């Protein structure tokens, strides 16, 4: 028999991810995609992949926005804004690296 998948377990898995946190309630109340009694492991992996994809899409979009704003701040010689934007981009890069390491860690543990 499969494991029981609880809302709080998923909340813990997504951590402080604002995109996943926003989408989780919608995913939770949607129609189940598995048969009664079917193991939740595959569904959980699929949910993790969806969350990873959403994170990546959000991060890519934000990266492009930050780069455009950075170029604008450079043209305007707005050093205060430039510093703030570059700091945010560095934090985003760190977050993206953490997500990638997390994804690689899951893939390393996945059964062959």
Secondary structure, 3 states (H helix, E strand, C coil): CCCCCCHHHHHHHHCCCHHHHHHHHHHHHCCCCCCCCCCCHHHHHHHHHHHHHHHHHHHHHHHHHHHHHHHHHHHCCCHHHHHHHHHHHHHHHHHHHHHHHHHHHHHHHCCC
